[in-house]
Amino acid sequence: MDTPTTPPRRTRRKTIVLSLLALFLLPIAARAALYAYEGGSGSWRTADWSSTGSLPAASAEPEARVLIMSGRTGGWKGVFSVHSWVVFKPENGKAWRRYDVVGWGDPVRSNFRDPDGRWYGNVPQVVADLRGEAAAKAIPKIEAAIKSYNYANAGDYRMWPGPNSNTFVATVLRAIPEAETILPANAVGRDFRPLPYAGLTDSRTGVEASLWGVLGVKLGWVEGVEMNFLGLVAGLDLRNPGIKLPGFGHIGWPRETATAAPASTR
């Protein structure tokens, strides 16, 4: 009787490499084709940056409120990633405050666009919307995270692998893990860290290991199952059943927007 032969190590390595390339690069190719078919987002000079009208005047809403927003970016970057920002107002606040990181000048910007403005003409997605007591408790932590952000000087910004706009918002979210919220899987730069990291996920509902945000794995209730390869993320969403694909983000059951902190923090 013949004994089955074990495939050579080189063959197994080749299979693994080809599988990884298919998992991470085929979705990007598909997203690029879709982006070209849709005509892209145009230049920043001609793009529509106007308010979507989704937020009321701050004075018309007395309770504290925090929003994390994310919109697909422009140019070829729009194939890969979204841009994220933070919006909040304290209780009885008379104006919204928006914070972004951009790639020119001093990275951290305050109120340089409408709080609910389009990004390169794209309507933003609300990733988190905390209100009332949950928002009031979160705002001091958010302000402290913004003030202490490590990459706030001119020249600190790096499009890839970070620190970029998504790195900034991910840093804010790490300051409020009780919100149990993460940025979309196609928020390239959200996983950037200056050093290798192993420990709890940002939401504190799982564990992760990461090498500078360019290679890593996560397993958690909020994060689901994620593999990070060169800053691109693929995986499974457990809380809102679906898959995560590079360039596309979440595909499947509609993502649950965090509309308040978990009951344990109310």
C-alpha positions as CSV (number, residue, x, y, z in Angstrom):
1,M,0.0,0.0,0.0
2,D,1.4,3.4,-1.0
3,T,1.9,5.9,1.7
4,P,0.6,9.4,0.9
5,T,3.5,11.8,0.5
6,T,3.6,15.1,2.5
7,P,3.6,18.2,0.3
8,P,7.0,19.9,0.4
9,R,7.3,22.9,2.8
10,R,7.8,25.2,-0.2
11,T,4.5,24.1,-1.7
12,R,2.7,24.7,1.6
13,R,4.3,28.1,1.9
14,K,3.3,29.0,-1.7
15,T,-0.3,28.0,-1.0
16,I,-0.4,30.2,2.1
17,V,1.1,33.1,0.3
18,L,-1.3,32.8,-2.6
19,S,-4.3,32.4,-0.3
20,L,-3.3,35.6,1.5
21,L,-2.8,37.5,-1.7
22,A,-6.3,36.4,-2.9
23,L,-7.9,37.3,0.4
24,F,-6.4,40.8,0.6
25,L,-5.7,41.8,-3.0
26,L,-8.7,40.5,-4.9
27,P,-11.2,42.7,-2.9
28,I,-8.9,45.7,-3.5
29,A,-8.9,45.0,-7.2
30,A,-12.7,44.7,-7.2
31,R,-13.1,47.9,-5.2
32,A,-10.7,49.7,-7.7
33,A,-12.9,48.5,-10.6
34,L,-16.0,49.7,-8.9
35,Y,-14.4,53.0,-8.0
36,A,-13.4,53.6,-11.6
37,Y,-16.9,52.7,-12.8
38,E,-18.4,55.2,-10.4
39,G,-16.1,57.9,-11.6
40,G,-14.1,58.4,-8.3
41,S,-14.4,61.4,-6.1
42,G,-12.6,64.1,-8.1
43,S,-10.2,66.6,-6.7
44,W,-10.4,68.3,-3.3
45,R,-10.9,71.6,-5.0
46,T,-14.1,70.5,-6.8
47,A,-15.5,68.0,-4.2
48,D,-18.6,68.8,-2.2
49,W,-17.7,69.4,1.4
50,S,-21.1,70.8,2.5
51,S,-23.2,69.8,5.5
52,T,-25.5,66.9,5.0
53,G,-28.0,68.5,7.4
54,S,-28.1,65.4,9.6
55,L,-27.2,67.3,12.8
56,P,-29.5,69.9,14.4
57,A,-28.1,73.2,15.7
58,A,-26.2,72.5,18.9
59,S,-28.4,74.9,20.8
60,A,-31.5,73.0,19.8
61,E,-30.3,69.9,21.6
62,P,-29.5,70.4,25.3
63,E,-28.1,67.0,26.2
64,A,-24.4,66.1,25.7
65,R,-23.6,64.2,22.6
66,V,-20.6,62.5,21.0
67,L,-20.4,61.2,17.4
68,I,-17.7,59.3,15.6
69,M,-18.1,59.8,11.8
70,S,-16.3,58.3,8.9
71,G,-16.5,59.0,5.1
72,R,-14.8,57.5,2.1
73,T,-11.8,59.6,1.1
74,G,-10.9,60.9,-2.3
75,G,-8.5,60.1,-5.1
76,W,-6.9,56.7,-5.3
77,K,-6.9,56.5,-1.5
78,G,-10.7,56.1,-1.8
79,V,-10.1,52.6,-3.1
80,F,-8.5,51.6,0.2
81,S,-9.8,53.7,3.0
82,V,-12.1,56.1,4.8
83,H,-11.4,59.3,6.7
84,S,-12.7,59.5,10.3
85,W,-13.3,62.4,12.7
86,V,-14.8,63.2,16.1
87,V,-17.7,65.5,16.9
88,F,-19.1,66.4,20.3
89,K,-20.9,69.0,22.4
90,P,-21.2,69.2,26.2
91,E,-24.6,69.6,27.9
92,N,-26.2,72.9,26.9
93,G,-23.3,73.5,24.6
94,K,-24.0,76.2,22.0
95,A,-21.8,74.9,19.2
96,W,-20.5,71.5,17.9
97,R,-16.8,70.8,18.1
98,R,-15.2,68.7,15.3
99,Y,-11.7,67.3,15.4
100,D,-9.8,65.8,12.5
101,V,-6.3,65.0,11.5
102,V,-5.1,66.0,8.1
103,G,-1.9,65.6,6.1
104,W,-0.7,69.2,5.8
105,G,0.5,71.7,8.4
106,D,-0.4,71.0,12.0
107,P,-2.3,67.7,11.7
108,V,-5.0,68.1,14.4
109,R,-7.6,70.5,13.2
110,S,-10.6,71.9,15.0
111,N,-13.8,72.9,13.2
112,F,-12.2,73.2,9.8
113,R,-15.3,71.5,8.2
114,D,-19.0,71.3,9.1
115,P,-19.5,68.7,11.8
116,D,-21.7,66.5,9.5
117,G,-20.0,67.6,6.3
118,R,-19.4,65.4,3.3
119,W,-15.9,64.1,2.8
120,Y,-14.9,64.4,-0.9
121,G,-18.6,64.5,-1.7
122,N,-19.3,61.2,0.2
123,V,-22.0,61.2,2.9
124,P,-20.3,60.1,6.2
125,Q,-21.3,57.1,8.2
126,V,-22.1,57.5,11.9
127,V,-19.9,55.0,13.7
128,A,-21.0,56.0,17.2
129,D,-23.6,58.3,18.7
130,L,-23.5,58.7,22.4
131,R,-26.0,60.9,24.2
132,G,-26.9,62.2,27.6
133,E,-25.0,60.9,30.6
134,A,-22.9,58.4,28.5
135,A,-21.7,61.3,26.3
136,A,-21.1,63.6,29.3
137,K,-18.8,61.0,30.9
138,A,-17.0,60.4,27.6
139,I,-16.3,64.0,26.7
140,P,-13.5,64.8,29.3
141,K,-11.7,61.6,28.3
142,I,-12.0,62.5,24.6
143,E,-10.6,66.0,25.3
144,A,-7.7,64.6,27.3
145,A,-7.0,62.1,24.4
146,I,-7.0,64.9,21.9
147,K,-4.8,67.1,24.0
148,S,-2.2,64.3,24.6
149,Y,-2.2,62.9,21.1
150,N,1.4,62.0,20.3
151,Y,1.4,63.0,16.6
152,A,0.1,66.6,16.7
153,N,3.1,68.3,15.2
154,A,3.8,69.3,11.6
155,G,5.5,66.4,9.8
156,D,4.1,63.7,12.1
157,Y,1.4,62.6,9.7
158,R,2.0,59.5,7.6
159,M,-0.6,58.3,5.1
160,W,0.5,54.7,5.6
161,P,0.7,52.8,7.9
162,G,0.0,55.8,10.1
163,P,-0.3,57.9,12.1
164,N,-3.1,59.4,10.1
165,S,-6.7,60.5,10.6
166,N,-7.9,57.0,11.5
167,T,-5.0,56.6,14.0
168,F,-6.2,59.8,15.7
169,V,-9.8,58.6,16.0
170,A,-8.7,55.2,17.1
171,T,-6.7,56.8,19.9
172,V,-9.8,58.7,21.0
173,L,-11.8,55.5,21.0
174,R,-9.2,53.7,23.1
175,A,-9.9,56.4,25.7
176,I,-13.6,55.4,25.9
177,P,-13.6,51.6,25.7
178,E,-17.0,51.6,27.4
179,A,-18.5,52.8,24.1
180,E,-17.6,49.4,22.7
181,T,-17.0,50.9,19.3
182,I,-14.3,50.4,16.6
183,L,-13.7,52.1,13.3
184,P,-14.7,50.4,10.1
185,A,-12.3,47.7,8.9
186,N,-11.4,49.9,5.9
187,A,-10.2,52.7,8.1
188,V,-6.5,52.2,7.2
189,G,-4.2,53.4,9.9
190,R,-6.6,52.7,12.8
191,D,-4.3,49.8,14.0
192,F,-1.0,51.8,13.8
193,R,1.1,51.7,17.0
194,P,4.6,52.9,17.4
195,L,5.7,49.6,18.9
196,P,4.7,45.9,18.7
197,Y,1.6,45.3,20.8
198,A,0.0,42.3,22.5
199,G,-2.9,42.7,24.9
200,L,-6.6,43.7,25.0
201,T,-8.4,45.0,22.0
202,D,-9.4,48.7,21.9
203,S,-12.9,47.8,23.2
204,R,-11.5,45.6,25.9
205,T,-13.7,42.8,24.7
206,G,-11.0,40.6,23.2
207,V,-7.3,40.2,22.6
208,E,-5.0,41.2,19.8
209,A,-1.4,41.1,18.6
210,S,0.0,43.7,16.2
211,L,3.3,44.6,14.6
212,W,3.2,48.4,14.1
213,G,-0.3,48.1,12.6
214,V,1.0,46.4,9.4
215,L,0.6,42.8,10.5
216,G,-1.7,41.5,13.2
217,V,-4.7,39.5,14.5
218,K,-7.7,40.2,16.7
219,L,-10.4,38.2,18.4
220,G,-13.1,39.9,20.3
221,W,-16.8,40.5,20.6
222,V,-16.7,44.0,19.2
223,E,-13.8,43.5,16.9
224,G,-14.8,40.0,15.7
225,V,-12.1,38.0,14.0
226,E,-9.6,40.1,12.1
227,M,-6.4,39.6,10.2
228,N,-4.3,42.6,9.3
229,F,-1.9,42.4,6.4
230,L,0.0,45.5,5.4
231,G,-2.7,47.6,7.0
232,L,-5.5,45.9,5.1
233,V,-8.1,44.1,7.2
234,A,-10.1,40.9,6.5
235,G,-12.2,38.9,8.9
236,L,-15.6,38.1,10.3
237,D,-18.0,40.3,12.3
238,L,-19.5,38.4,15.1
239,R,-21.8,41.0,16.7
240,N,-23.3,42.1,13.4
241,P,-22.9,39.0,11.3
242,G,-20.9,39.6,8.1
243,I,-17.5,39.6,6.6
244,K,-14.8,42.3,6.6
245,L,-13.0,42.9,3.3
246,P,-10.2,45.3,2.4
247,G,-11.6,48.3,0.6
248,F,-15.2,47.5,1.4
249,G,-15.3,47.3,5.1
250,H,-18.3,45.4,6.5
251,I,-20.5,43.3,4.2
252,G,-23.5,41.6,5.6
253,W,-26.0,42.3,8.4
254,P,-26.2,46.1,8.9
255,R,-23.7,47.4,11.4
256,E,-25.1,48.4,14.7
257,T,-24.3,52.0,15.4
258,A,-23.3,52.6,19.0
259,T,-26.2,54.9,20.0
260,A,-25.4,54.9,23.7
261,A,-22.8,53.4,26.0
262,P,-23.5,49.9,27.2
263,A,-26.0,49.5,30.0
264,S,-23.2,48.9,32.6
265,T,-22.1,52.5,32.1
266,R,-25.4,54.2,32.1
